[in-house]
Amino acid sequence: MSTDSPSRIVVGVDGSDASVEALRYAATFAPALGATIHAVAAWDYPAEYPGYVPMGTSEFSDAAHAHLKTALESAYGKDTPEGLDSTVIFAHPAKALVKASEDAAMLVVGRRGHGTFRGLLLGSVSGACVAHAKCPVLVVHTPSHP
């Protein structure tokens, strides 16, 4: 992490409740770390398209932009944290977030694990981030609603 640039908290955003909660956690930690928030939405071609580039790929990018915008509005409303920036990247989400973690103070992602033992499993993206990120990683669970 460079000392001449302000520190950043990178947040993976996919539009899920867990990623909205990750944005909220980032806003809590940012002042304590003297950091800004960098929200990252990444998209890749669905697994159904191996070896073939589908026409109309802008639909995937448009959907990622829409998920990012909605998540930011859900997390912050009109009280957007100072210095927040966001980006949509064409890359596998885990690879994009690990790359973004290289100069980050923290990476915050949501947990979306599936399977029989749902409470014990990380999703593939959050698991890859924990294993490969270049900074501390906070994995946020979906908030429980009474």
Beta strands, then each sheet from edge to edge (+ up, - down):
strand 1: 7-12
strand 2: 35-43
strand 3: 85-90
strand 4: 106-110
strand 5: 137-140
sheet 1: 3+ 2+ 1+ 4+ 5+
end
